[in-house]
Amino acid sequence: MAEKKRRTRGSGRVYQEPGRSWAVQWRENGQRRYKGAFTSKALAEAFMAAVRVDAAREVAGLPPDKRGLPLLRDLAAEWIARRQFTHRSWADDRGRWNHHLAPHFGKLRAPDVDTASIRAFVEAKIQEAEIEKTTIGLCVRCLSTFFSDLCERPRETGAARNPVAGLPKSLRRLYKSEHDSRFTPYLRRLGDVAALYGELPEPISIAYAVGVCAGLRTGEVLALDWNEVDEAEPRIDVRWQALNGKRGPLKDDEARILQGEYLAPLVPILRAWRLRTGGRGLLFPPELTRTPGRRMGKYMTPHRLYGQLVPALERLHLPALSPKPWYQATRHTFASHWVRAGHPIAGLAHVLGHSTTWVTERYAHQEGGATEDPWRLSLTRDATVIALSPRARE
């Protein structure tokens, strides 16, 4: 009887699955790898042969064979298609790839991207007067995230490492942002906060009051529902944000409950607003269209807020608060006054919804400045009058 021939250990095997498709199995770096759905045995054996050739080249210290590897533009299309189901920023990543990264890296394969090619990309973008260093840095981070995904499938993509992870400091310094958070503008006087609230029309003024007294992001303000607001405690449950006309999870995927005396200025405002609107549904529903009963989308757009804020700042002769006037007039103003009043950074991190205090530390430079407690500001108003409490009057 002829002795059964045994395959060499570690060489992998080709076999037919129950669904009559073919698959291969092999070991790589101590882990068992698998690939299936081959329509014929010949295709599976050809793939297995390529695996063995790559393993032999690696043992011999030779670079991998790049022939047959997909181009980065094809891999990026698959990557972006997957991200739209898992990441809120997928549209931003698609724009950075299409407008900036694809012209430089789209025709390359993963092994072709190294420090020299990334340096050429950065230097080419610096020469473009329209693009800022912050945008270049975001593009490099996008490329790093893309390669982190490719490194999970090195056999199919050819990406053995992330080339962005080992960039030298001299290259990183080229696109380092020149922004200094210490000079980010905000409304330094509480009297200006009250004056701006009085200058804005409803419902923009109510949205501004929620943003500046609770430190909410713009999307969080626009997604607030009356079921999530209790002005009696007072309490605000922050669960969602409105982004691109849709309700989605928060930026850090963690809901938070806001409670404390810093919400006191909102109590009379929210009570009056509940009476005027009925206290059902969204606090700030979108505008009505010309068709009776129909509204423009599901949520109010941030552009409506910006369109009213900028002229109001000009009428009051207040700083322009560029380049993000609504953020700087609400969230950044709240955080700056919180720290200047001597309250802890850890508490501010919870209120703002930061996952770590590292992000909140950019406000630490305000510590020790003389200011009044933010919740001593009274925004109570009737049709024409803005009333400030004696402690908040400047």
N, C-alpha and C positions, 0 to 999 in steps of 0.2 A: 504494500500500500504506500502510495507516494506521500511524503511528508508535506503537511500544509504550510504554504509559504507565509511567513509573518512579515508585516510591514515594519520598517525601521521606526523605533520609538521617537516620537516628536515630529514625524513627517506628515502627520495629519491623515485624514481619510475622506473619501467621497462616498456618499450613500444616498439611497432613494428614500424620500419621506413618504408617509402614508398617502398624502395627496398626489402622489406620482411625480412631484417635482423633486429636483436634486439639490443636495446641500453638501457643504464641506465643513469640516471641523478640524481645528489645529490649536496648538499651544503657542502663545507668544508672550514673552516676558513673564513667564510663570502663570499666565492666566489662560483659561480656555476661551477660544474665540469661535464664532459661528457665523456662517452666511448661507442663506438658503434662497429658495425661489428661482433656481436655475431651471430653464426649460428643457435642458438635455444634459446627459452625462458628459458629453464632450465639453460643454461650456464650464461645467463644474470642475472637470479635470484641468482645463486651461487656467482657471482661476487658482486652483491649488498649486499648479506648476509655478505660477507667478509668485505665490506666497513663498514657495521654497527657494526661488531665485533671490527674492529680497532678503530672506533669512541668511542665505549663503553670502550675499554681498555685505550684510551687516557683520557677519563673523569675520570676513576678510578685511573689514575696515573700509570698504568702498562706499561711496555715496549711493543712495537709492536711485533706481531707474525711474526717471520722471515721465517716460513715455507711457501714455495711457492714463495719466492722472488728469482729472477734470480741471478746467480753468476756474479761477477764483470767481469770475462773474457768474458762472453757473452754480457754484456752491453758495454764493451770496444770495442768489434768488431763492434757493431752498431755505437758507437760514432766515431770511426776512419773512418768508411765508410762514415759518413755524413760530416766529416771535410775535406775530400779531395775535396769537392765542394765549401768550404767556406774559407779554410785556406791554405796558401802556405806552412806552416810548418807541414802539416799533416804527411808527411813521417818521419820527425824527431820525432813527437809524437808517431808514430807507432813503431819506433825503440826503444824509451825509454820504452814503455810499454812492448814490446816483450822481450827485453833483461834484463830489470831491475825490472820493476814493476810487471809484470805478475807472476814471480816465487814466489813473496811474497804475493800478494793481489788477484791473479786470482781466487783462490778457495774460497775466502771469499765473504760474502754478504755485502751490503753497511752498515748496522748497526754494523757490526763486526769491521769496521775500526775506530780506535780511536787513541789518542795520544800515547798509549803504543805500538800499532802495527807499527805506523810510526817511533817511536824511534827505535824499533827493526830493521826496514828496514835500517834506516840511520846508525846505529852502525854496521850492517852486511856489508854495502857497504864501510864503512870507513876501515874495516879490509882487504878489497880487495886492494892490492897495485896498480892494474892497473887503477883504477877509481879515478878521481880527485874530489875534493869537488865541483867544478863548475858543474860537471855532476850530482852529487847528488842533488844539488840545482835545476837544471833543471828538474830532475825527480820528485821532490816534487812539483814544480810548475805545472808540467804536471798532477800530481794526483789531485791538487787543481782545475785545469781547468776541469778535468773529473768530479769531484764531483759537481762543479757548474752546469754542465749540468744535472747531475742526480737529483739535488735538484729541478729542474723545473718540475720533474715528481715523486714526493715522493710516490704516491700511487703505481705506477708500479715498482719503483726501491728500495723503502725502505729508501732512503736517505733523512733524515729530516734536515740535516745541513752539512756544509762542515767541515770535521775534521781538515783540514790544516789551516783554518782561525784562530783557537784558539791555535796554537802551542806555547809553552812557549819559552822565549828567550834562555833559557839554551839549548833547542833542536836546535833552529835555529842557534845558535852559532857553533854547531858541523859541519855544512856543509857550513858555511859562507866562501865565496871565499877569499883567501889570496892575490889575485891580487891587486896591487896598480897602478892605472893608471898614477901616477906621474913618474913611472919608465918604462913606455911603450917605447921601442926604436923607433927612427925615424931618418931621415937624418937631422942632426942639421946644416950642412953647405950647403948653396945653391950651392956651387961649386960641392959638391958630387952629388946633384940632376942632374946637367948638365952632369957630368961625367958618371953617370949611364945611362942617356938618350943616350949618345953617344956610350956606350958599347953595348946596346941592338940592335938586328937586327930588321928591319922592317918586319911586322907591329907591333911587340911587343913594339918597341920604341914609336910609335905614340900612342898606347893605354896607355903606361905609361905616356906620356906627358899629355894626356887628364885627366888621373886620378890624377896626382900630381898638375896640374894647375887649375882644376875645382872641385876637392874634390869628385868625383863621386865614387859610389860603383862599385865593379868589374862587377856585372851583369848589371848595368846601362851603363857602358862603352861598353860592348859587345852588347847591344841592340840598340845602337845609329844608327839612320838612317840619311842619308844626308839631308832629308827633315826637320830634326829637328835641323840642324846646320847652322848657318849663321855667317861666319867668318868676314863679312863686318862690323857688328854692334860693337863688336861680341856678339853672343847670342847662347845659347844652351837650347833647350826645352827637359827637362827630363820627359818622359812619361811612359817608360817601363823599365823592367829589364829582363835579360835572366837568367832563373833558371832551372837547370836540362834539358837543351836543348830546353826549351819552353819560349815563351814570356809571361810575366805576369805583373800584376800591381806592383807598387812600394811598398817598405816595409811598408810605412805608408799610402799607398793608396792615396797619394796626389801628383799630378804632380807639377813641379815647373819650373820656367824660370830663367836661370842664365844669368846675364848681369853685366858688370862692367869691370874696367880696370885690375882686377886680371886675366882676360882671355887674356890679350894682348900677352903673350908669345905664345899662341896657334895659333894666327892669321897666321903667316907665315907657320907654320907647317901644319895647316889644308888646307891652300890654295895650297901648294905644293902637299899634299896628295890627294886633290880633282882632281888635274890635272893628277896625276899618275894613279888614280883608275877610273876616269870617273865621279865621283860624283853622283853615283846612287846606291840605295840599302843600305846595311849595310856599316858602316865605316870599320868594321873588319869582313869580311865574313869568314866562316870556310875554312879549308884546302880542296884542291881538292883531290879526291881519284885517284886510278890508272885508273879508268874508265874515259875517257875524258868527261868533262862537268859535272861530278857529284861531290858533296861535302859531307864531313863528317858531317852530321847533318845540322841543320838550323843556328846554332850559333857556334862561336869559343868557345872552352872549356876553363875554367879558368886554367886547368892543363897546357895548352900550355904556358900561361903567367908565371906560377910559374917555369916551366922547364927552361925558359930562364933567369929569374930574379936571381935565386939563384947562378948559375955559374958566372953571371956578377958581383954580389956582391963579390964573392970570388976573381975574377980576379982583382978587384979594391981595394982589401984588406979593404972592408967596413964591418961594423957589419952585422951579419947574420940576424938580425931583426926577430928572431923567437918569437912566433910560427906562425905568420901570416905575412910573408915577403911582399907580394904584398900590403896588406892593410896598413901596417906600412910605406912602401916606398911611397905610394901615398896619400891616404885619411888622414891618421894620420899625415903624414909630412905636408900636406897642412894645416890642422887645427892647428897644433902646431905653424907653422910660422905665421899664421893669427893672433893668439892671442898674440904671442910674439911681433908682430909689433904694438900692441896697438889698434887693431880693435875690435869692439864690439862683444860680445857673441851672441847677438840677430841676427846680420847679418850672423854670422857663422852658426847659427841654420837653417836659411833659405837656405843657400848654401848647407849644408850637408843634408837637407831634414828631420831634426828632428821635430817631432810633438810638442815637448816642449823644452825649453831651459834647462830643468833639465838634459837631456841626454848630452847636450853640455857642461855643467858645469865641466865635468871631465877634460876639457882643460884649465880651469881657472887658474890652478897652473902655467901655462906658462906665465901668465900676468906679465909684468914688465921686462921680459928678453930682452936683447939687441939683435935685429935681424934687418934685412932689409925687406922691403915690399916684399911679395912673388911675386908680379907682376913685380918687377924690374929684375927678372931673365929672361935672354934671352936664349932660347934654339935653336936659329937659327943655322943651320948646313948645310954644303954641304956634299960631299961624305965622308970626313974624319975629318973635323974640327968642333969643338964645340966652338962657340964664346960666351963669356960672356960680358955683358955690364959693363962699369967701376964701376957702383954702385953695381953690383951683384958679381963682382970678389972678391974672398977672398984670 
